[in-house]
Amino acid sequence: MVEVFTDSGNVQGSVMGQMTAMGHEQVAFCVDEQTGLKSIIAVHNTNLGPSLGGVRMWPYANEQEALKDALRLSRGMTYKSALAGLKLGGGKSVIIGDSRTQKTEALMRRFGRFVETQNGKYIAAEDVGMSPSDMQAIRKETKHVVGLPESDGGAGDPSPFTAYGVYMGMKAAAMKTTGEDSLEGFRVLVQGVGHVGAYLVGHLVREGAHVMVTDIHEQSLQKLAKQYPVEVVAPDAIYDLPMDVYAPCALGATLNDATLDKLRCSIVAGAANNQLADETIHGQRLMEKGILYVPDFLGNAGGIINCYYDLVGYDAKKVEHKVEEIYSTAMKVFEKAELENIPTYLAANRLAEERFMK
């Protein structure tokens, strides 16, 4: 069953209130008993083009938690694409479930039929809990999907470009804080070493940074420690460690009331979406603490850039060049924040809104 909630439809005030407050155009829900699919597609804004955003599969505690994530993530995609200069809107989808134990091809294909009901207003891509092979299964039911394996004519895993963009943003932050963009000798803590985090570690190690890593999955840590000379730290100890850069690359909201009281660094630059638990409160707190924040939707735009070129005609060199522009965009954000005496997240928001707001 699919229900579509739009700005002209009737729906419970709590859902509609959240949509209105965050400026969403549409939210769609799908429940399929046969496959076990419970999913939400959130379309935030399509002024610049169709909404493109990843599919996230996660064992949310309840439907409200899943909805909140979909709404926040889709809004972030609008700002991300706009700030990156892409002709795309913002959307996101979530599937409630454990990707390690509950994912099946039948469930993926049923989700593909759900995407097809959006008639191209939403284009699916890879996110947490998904892989290029999952995109293949979704593609069997809809053409509105990117991130297929290269063997199928797609651009493949966008993770390397996402990591490269975070790396560019981090180097720009180093330039702003020290006058040099080298990260050699920096103590960098990477929280979450999945696909993106692992690629980021590679860039940092090759530049000579001292890299500390943590993850809730011990297997991922052990694999990375065999590949690179990294320091493994316990997840519950990271906020007490002295570091130059904190790089959150797992789930969001790790910058909150509890962690900001402890965090000892000069730069925050990571791949996770929605790193600020409360944008207004915690963005201001970072500024007051003298921590330079690379807004998440700026630094992690490499993946959406890769997906965009998958749509319009793929060229890896063009993608790389576009991702490298994250460095100069970050410098513009830092300059605007300094001139207007505002947090960097707000400076980035305003630059993005200049493009997509009509």
C-alpha positions in Angstrom: 0.0 0.0 0.0 1.3 3.5 -0.8 0.0 6.7 0.6 1.2 10.1 -0.7 1.1 13.1 1.6 1.4 16.4 -0.2 1.0 20.0 0.8 -2.6 19.9 -0.4 -3.6 16.6 1.2 -5.1 15.6 4.5 -2.8 14.0 7.0 -2.3 14.0 10.8 -1.1 17.4 12.0 2.2 16.0 13.5 3.4 14.8 10.1 2.1 17.8 8.2 3.5 20.1 10.8 7.0 18.7 10.4 6.7 18.9 6.6 5.6 22.5 6.8 8.3 23.5 9.3 11.0 22.0 7.1 9.6 23.1 3.8 8.9 19.7 2.3 6.8 19.2 -0.9 5.8 15.5 -0.4 6.2 12.5 1.8 5.2 9.0 0.7 4.8 5.9 2.8 4.8 2.2 1.7 4.0 -0.9 3.7 4.2 -4.4 2.0 3.4 -7.4 4.2 4.6 -10.0 1.7 8.2 -8.7 1.6 8.3 -6.9 4.9 9.0 -3.6 3.4 8.3 -0.5 5.5 9.6 2.6 3.8 9.4 6.3 3.5 10.3 8.6 0.6 10.7 12.3 1.5 10.9 14.9 -1.3 12.0 18.3 0.1 12.4 20.6 -2.9 12.4 20.3 -6.7 13.0 23.9 -7.8 16.3 23.1 -9.4 15.5 19.6 -10.7 14.3 16.2 -9.6 15.1 15.2 -6.0 18.0 12.8 -5.8 19.1 11.1 -2.6 20.2 7.8 -1.1 18.2 4.9 0.2 19.1 4.3 3.9 18.2 0.9 5.5 18.4 1.1 9.3 16.7 -0.7 12.2 14.9 2.4 13.5 13.2 2.1 16.9 9.9 3.3 15.5 8.2 4.9 12.5 8.5 8.4 14.0 12.3 8.1 14.2 12.4 6.9 10.6 10.3 9.8 9.5 12.4 12.3 11.3 15.5 10.9 9.6 13.9 11.0 6.2 12.8 14.6 6.6 16.2 15.8 7.9 18.2 13.9 5.3 16.1 15.0 2.4 16.3 18.7 3.4 20.0 18.3 3.7 20.1 16.9 0.1 18.5 20.1 -1.2 21.1 22.2 0.4 23.9 19.9 -0.6 23.0 19.9 -4.3 22.4 23.6 -4.4 25.7 24.5 -2.7 27.5 22.1 -5.1 26.0 23.9 -8.1 24.0 20.9 -9.3 20.6 21.0 -11.1 19.0 18.7 -8.6 16.5 18.9 -5.8 16.6 17.1 -2.5 15.1 13.8 -1.5 15.8 10.8 0.6 14.3 7.4 1.4 14.5 5.1 4.4 13.7 1.5 4.8 13.0 0.3 8.3 15.0 -2.9 9.0 18.5 -4.4 9.6 20.4 -4.5 6.3 22.6 -7.3 7.6 19.8 -9.7 8.4 16.5 -8.5 6.8 17.5 -7.4 3.3 16.3 -9.6 0.4 16.1 -9.1 -3.4 12.3 -9.3 -3.2 12.3 -6.4 -0.6 14.6 -4.4 -2.8 12.5 -4.9 -5.9 9.3 -4.0 -4.0 11.1 -0.8 -2.9 11.9 -0.3 -6.6 8.2 -0.4 -7.5 7.6 2.2 -4.7 10.2 4.5 -6.3 8.5 4.0 -9.6 5.2 5.5 -8.2 7.0 8.8 -7.9 7.3 9.1 -11.7 10.8 10.5 -11.6 10.3 13.1 -8.9 12.6 11.1 -6.7 15.7 9.3 -7.9 17.3 6.7 -5.6 20.9 6.3 -4.9 23.1 4.4 -2.4 23.3 5.2 1.3 23.9 3.5 4.6 23.0 -0.2 4.5 22.9 -0.4 0.7 25.3 -1.5 -2.0 25.6 -1.3 -5.9 24.1 -4.8 -6.1 21.0 -3.5 -4.2 20.8 -0.7 -6.8 20.7 -3.4 -9.4 17.7 -5.1 -7.8 15.9 -1.7 -7.5 16.7 -1.0 -11.2 14.7 -4.1 -12.2 11.6 -2.2 -11.2 12.4 1.4 -12.0 14.7 3.5 -14.2 14.9 6.2 -11.5 18.0 4.9 -9.8 21.8 5.7 -10.0 24.8 4.1 -8.5 24.7 0.9 -10.5 27.9 -1.1 -10.8 30.3 -0.1 -13.7 29.6 -3.5 -15.3 26.0 -2.4 -15.7 27.0 1.0 -17.2 26.7 2.9 -14.0 29.2 5.0 -12.1 29.6 2.4 -9.3 30.2 3.1 -5.7 30.3 6.9 -5.0 32.1 6.4 -1.7 35.6 7.3 -3.0 34.4 10.7 -4.2 32.5 11.3 -1.0 35.6 10.7 1.0 37.7 12.9 -1.4 35.3 15.7 -0.9 35.5 15.4 2.9 39.3 15.4 2.5 39.1 18.6 0.4 36.9 20.3 3.0 39.3 19.3 5.7 42.3 20.7 3.9 40.4 24.0 3.4 39.7 24.1 7.1 43.4 23.5 7.8 44.3 26.4 5.5 41.8 28.7 7.3 43.1 27.8 10.8 46.8 27.4 10.2 47.6 29.2 6.9 48.6 25.9 5.2 46.4 23.2 3.8 48.7 20.3 4.7 47.4 17.8 7.2 50.8 16.3 7.9 51.1 15.7 11.6 47.5 16.4 12.4 45.7 14.2 14.9 42.5 13.1 13.1 39.8 11.0 14.7 37.6 9.2 12.1 34.4 8.0 13.7 32.9 5.3 11.5 35.1 3.4 9.0 32.6 2.0 6.5 33.2 2.6 2.8 33.6 6.4 3.0 35.5 6.4 6.3 38.0 3.9 5.1 38.7 5.8 1.9 39.1 9.0 4.0 41.6 7.2 6.2 43.7 6.3 3.2 43.9 10.0 2.1 44.9 11.1 5.6 47.5 8.4 6.1 49.2 9.1 2.8 49.5 12.8 3.7 51.2 11.9 7.0 48.4 12.5 9.5 48.2 10.6 12.8 44.8 8.8 12.3 42.7 7.4 15.1 39.7 5.3 14.2 36.6 4.0 15.9 33.5 2.0 14.8 30.7 0.0 16.4 31.7 -2.9 14.2 34.9 -4.5 15.4 35.4 -6.4 12.2 35.6 -3.1 10.2 38.2 -1.8 12.7 40.3 -5.0 12.4 40.2 -4.9 8.7 41.4 -1.3 8.5 44.1 -1.7 11.1 45.7 -4.4 8.9 45.6 -2.0 5.9 46.9 1.2 7.5 49.0 2.3 10.5 46.1 3.6 12.6 45.3 3.9 16.3 42.1 2.1 17.2 40.1 3.7 20.1 36.9 2.6 21.9 33.7 4.3 20.7 32.9 5.6 24.2 36.3 7.2 24.7 36.6 9.4 21.6 35.3 12.7 22.9 37.8 12.8 25.7 40.8 12.5 23.4 43.0 15.5 22.3 42.8 15.8 18.5 43.1 18.4 15.8 40.2 17.2 13.7 37.1 15.3 14.5 35.7 13.5 11.4 32.2 12.0 12.1 31.6 9.5 9.3 28.8 7.3 10.8 25.3 8.4 11.7 24.3 12.0 12.6 23.7 14.1 15.7 27.1 13.3 17.3 27.6 17.0 17.9 25.2 17.6 20.8 25.0 18.9 24.3 26.9 16.0 25.8 29.7 15.8 23.3 30.4 19.5 22.8 31.2 19.9 26.5 34.0 17.3 26.0 35.2 17.8 22.4 38.8 19.0 22.1 39.6 19.9 18.5 40.0 22.9 16.2 38.2 21.4 13.2 35.1 19.3 12.6 35.0 17.8 9.1 33.3 14.5 8.3 31.1 12.5 6.0 28.0 11.9 8.2 24.8 13.7 7.4 23.1 15.9 10.0 26.1 16.1 12.3 24.6 18.8 14.4 21.8 17.5 16.7 20.3 20.9 16.7 21.5 23.1 13.8 20.9 26.4 15.5 22.1 25.5 19.0 25.1 23.4 18.3 26.3 25.3 15.2 26.5 28.4 17.5 28.2 26.4 20.2 30.9 25.3 17.8 31.5 28.8 16.8 31.7 30.0 20.5 34.2 27.2 21.2 36.4 28.3 18.4 36.0 25.1 16.4 35.8 25.5 12.7 33.0 23.4 11.3 32.9 22.2 7.7 29.1 21.9 7.2 28.3 18.3 6.5 26.3 19.0 3.3 29.3 20.9 1.9 32.0 18.4 2.8 30.2 15.2 1.8 28.8 16.4 -1.5 31.2 14.2 -3.5 28.8 11.3 -3.6 25.9 13.4 -5.0 28.3 15.0 -7.6 29.2 11.5 -8.7 25.5 10.5 -9.0 24.7 13.7 -10.9 27.2 12.9 -13.6 25.8 9.4 -13.7 22.6 11.0 -14.9 23.9 13.6 -17.3 26.9 11.7 -18.8 29.6 10.2 -16.7 33.2 11.4 -16.9 35.4 10.5 -13.9 37.7 13.4 -14.6 34.9 15.9 -14.5 33.6 14.4 -11.3 37.0 14.7 -9.7 37.3 18.3 -10.8 33.9 19.2 -9.5 34.6 17.5 -6.2 37.8 19.5 -5.8 35.7 22.6 -6.0 34.5 21.8 -2.5 37.8 23.3 -1.3 37.1 26.7 -2.8 33.4 26.6 -1.8 34.5 25.9 1.8 36.7 28.9 1.7 33.8 31.1 0.5 31.7 29.7 3.4 34.4 30.5 6.0 34.8 34.0 4.6 31.1 34.7 4.7 30.8 33.3 8.2 33.6 35.5 9.4 32.3 38.7 7.6 28.8 38.3 9.0 29.9 36.9 12.3 27.7 33.8 11.9 28.2 30.1 12.3 29.6 28.3 9.2 26.4 26.1 8.9 24.3 29.3 8.5 26.7 30.8 6.0 26.5 27.6 3.9 22.7 27.6 4.2 22.4 31.1 2.9 24.7 30.4 0.0 22.6 27.4 -0.9 19.3 29.2 -0.5 20.4 31.8 -3.0 20.2 29.1 -5.6 17.2 27.0 -4.8 14.7 29.4 -3.2 12.3 31.0 -5.6 
